[in-house]
Amino acid sequence: MAKKRELFSRLRKSKGTQVKVAEDNEISAVYLRMIENGTFTPGRDLMFRLSRYFDVPAEELFSDYFKQDKSVQLR
């Protein structure tokens, strides 16, 4: 089960409703809700656009994505 992005949620609430923030970023409110709830991770361009919009590094805004273990297992 996806974990809600608490920082994203707090920052979004400080900017307004999901509809307003979605419109400001030219995405649907449903897509924004999925990002906020952690069920979807945006692509690189949108990730950095949201980072600039909230004035927070992408690594903090999407810490769940950046902290994933991306090591390659060798056999």
trRosetta pair geometry for C-beta under 8 A, 3 or more apart (Angstrom, degrees):
i j d omega theta_ij theta_ji phi_ij phi_ji
2 37 6.2 77 105 134 129 80
2 38 3.8 173 165 108 106 95
2 39 4.4 -152 12 -81 164 55
3 38 5.0 -69 72 123 43 174
3 64 6.5 176 65 -102 110 146
4 9 6.3 18 163 -39 110 138
4 36 7.0 3 -155 146 84 68
4 37 5.4 -46 -106 -141 78 47
4 38 5.4 -137 -95 -4 21 116
5 8 3.7 30 115 21 120 123
5 9 6.2 155 91 -22 66 85
5 35 7.3 -35 21 147 141 65
5 36 5.9 -121 51 -156 102 41
5 37 7.6 -21 12 16 81 3
5 38 5.2 148 -32 -68 81 90
5 61 7.5 39 177 173 135 59
5 62 7.2 -36 -123 -106 141 52
5 64 6.8 -113 -94 2 93 125
6 9 5.5 -55 -147 35 31 114
6 10 6.4 29 157 -18 66 104
7 10 5.9 -54 -148 36 31 108
7 11 6.2 26 156 -13 66 109
7 56 7.2 -175 156 167 123 164
7 60 6.5 -106 142 151 166 88
7 61 6.3 -136 106 -121 121 46
7 63 7.5 76 21 1 139 115
8 11 6.0 -62 -148 42 27 108
8 12 6.0 29 155 -22 65 110
8 35 7.0 -128 173 131 154 90
8 36 5.3 -159 119 -122 119 67
8 50 7.9 8 -132 161 105 133
8 54 7.7 -99 -127 -71 59 167
8 61 5.9 84 -81 -166 89 80
8 62 7.8 50 -63 -74 125 60
9 12 5.7 -54 -143 36 26 112
9 13 6.4 27 157 -18 62 106
9 36 5.5 100 -82 -168 77 106
10 13 5.9 -56 -150 35 29 110
10 14 6.6 30 152 -21 63 106
11 14 5.6 -55 -152 32 34 113
11 15 6.7 24 153 -12 65 107
11 54 4.4 34 168 -143 143 127
11 56 6.5 -92 -95 -7 156 142
11 61 7.5 -50 26 -118 157 99
12 15 5.9 -65 -154 40 34 106
12 16 7.8 -74 169 62 62 48
12 18 6.7 25 166 -93 131 64
12 21 5.2 -52 -148 -43 90 170
12 32 7.5 139 -132 171 141 116
12 36 6.1 -38 -6 -104 161 129
12 54 7.8 -49 -63 -93 56 122
13 16 7.8 -167 -160 46 27 8
15 20 7.0 -164 130 105 87 114
15 21 5.3 88 99 -88 126 105
15 24 7.4 -93 161 24 130 160
15 53 7.6 23 -105 154 162 102
15 54 7.3 -95 -39 -100 136 77
16 20 3.7 -37 114 73 135 147
16 21 6.0 172 69 -43 89 82
17 20 4.7 100 53 6 78 100
17 21 7.0 -151 91 0 41 86
18 21 6.0 -59 -144 43 31 106
18 22 5.9 34 156 -22 66 111
18 29 5.0 92 126 -154 102 94
18 32 5.2 164 -168 101 92 126
18 33 5.6 34 -162 -69 151 85
18 36 7.1 -96 -113 -4 112 153
19 22 5.8 -58 -146 38 26 113
19 23 6.3 25 156 -18 63 107
19 29 4.8 -20 -94 -91 61 132
20 23 5.8 -57 -148 37 28 109
20 24 6.3 31 153 -21 64 106
21 24 5.5 -50 -146 35 32 116
21 25 6.4 9 159 1 64 112
21 32 6.0 140 96 -155 103 153
21 53 7.7 110 -157 151 91 142
22 25 6.2 -75 -149 51 27 95
22 27 5.2 -99 -157 81 80 75
22 28 6.0 -24 -176 138 135 17
22 29 4.4 -137 7 -82 164 54
22 31 7.0 125 -133 61 115 89
22 32 4.2 -118 -83 -18 99 141
23 26 7.3 32 -169 -76 33 37
24 53 6.8 121 124 -144 120 132
25 32 7.3 123 58 -88 129 116
25 46 7.3 82 169 -149 121 91
25 49 6.2 126 -146 129 103 120
25 50 6.4 19 -122 -84 150 78
25 53 6.1 -42 -82 -70 109 161
27 31 4.7 -100 164 80 113 133
27 32 5.8 133 97 -52 116 89
27 46 7.0 63 -63 -136 140 132
28 31 4.5 98 59 4 85 101
28 32 7.0 -150 96 -3 47 85
29 32 5.6 -53 -147 38 35 113
29 33 6.2 41 152 -23 66 105
30 33 5.7 -52 -149 34 30 114
30 34 6.6 31 152 -19 63 104
31 34 5.7 -54 -151 34 32 112
31 35 6.6 32 150 -18 64 104
31 40 7.2 -79 -157 82 65 151
32 35 5.6 -54 -151 36 34 111
32 36 6.2 32 153 -18 68 108
33 36 5.7 -55 -143 40 30 111
33 37 6.0 21 159 -12 66 112
34 37 5.9 -58 -139 44 27 105
34 39 4.7 -82 -159 70 80 104
34 40 4.0 31 138 16 113 120
35 38 7.8 37 173 -69 29 26
35 40 5.5 -61 -76 80 56 91
35 41 7.3 93 -128 -117 78 25
35 42 5.5 8 -109 -40 128 100
35 50 7.6 -149 155 -86 153 166
38 64 6.5 32 -136 45 113 168
41 47 7.5 13 171 -85 82 118
41 62 6.5 91 -142 -152 101 129
41 64 7.9 -139 -89 90 117 103
41 65 5.1 117 -135 -88 141 128
42 46 3.8 -102 169 93 132 119
42 47 4.8 173 85 -61 103 72
42 50 6.7 117 38 -3 157 135
42 62 7.9 -117 37 -85 87 143
43 46 5.3 81 57 21 75 102
43 47 6.7 -133 99 -14 33 96
44 47 5.5 -58 -145 33 26 117
44 48 6.5 12 164 -9 64 107
45 48 6.3 -65 -153 41 27 101
45 49 6.2 28 151 -21 65 110
46 49 5.3 -52 -141 37 36 115
46 50 6.2 36 159 -18 68 103
47 50 6.2 -58 -152 37 25 107
47 51 6.4 31 147 -24 60 108
47 58 5.3 64 151 -141 100 126
47 61 7.7 159 -169 90 78 123
47 62 6.0 -38 -147 -13 112 152
47 65 7.9 -89 -127 69 140 164
48 51 5.0 -45 -144 33 39 121
48 52 6.5 40 156 -18 66 99
48 58 5.7 -47 -92 -64 61 136
49 52 5.9 -54 -153 36 31 108
49 53 6.3 35 148 -23 64 108
50 53 5.3 -51 -143 35 35 118
50 54 6.2 15 163 -1 68 108
50 58 7.8 96 76 -108 88 85
50 61 6.4 173 116 156 106 156
51 54 6.5 -67 -145 48 23 94
51 56 6.1 -112 -150 77 65 62
51 57 6.3 0 -158 -167 120 19
51 58 4.1 -56 -79 -66 143 77
51 61 5.5 -150 -98 15 77 147
52 55 7.0 22 -170 -78 33 49
54 61 6.3 125 66 -100 142 131
56 60 5.2 -102 167 79 104 121
56 61 4.9 122 101 -58 115 101
57 60 4.8 87 68 7 87 100
57 61 6.9 -166 93 -4 43 90
58 61 5.5 -59 -136 44 35 109
58 62 5.7 -14 176 27 73 107
58 66 7.5 127 122 -52 82 131
59 62 7.2 -65 -122 62 16 73
59 63 6.5 54 160 -95 55 66
59 66 4.7 9 -136 -20 73 177
60 63 5.9 -2 -147 -57 29 102
62 65 4.2 -8 153 26 108 120
62 66 6.1 107 103 -16 83 95
63 66 5.8 -63 -139 47 36 103
63 67 5.6 26 165 -16 72 116
64 67 6.3 -62 -136 41 21 104
64 68 7.3 47 155 -49 55 88
65 68 6.2 -34 -166 -10 33 113
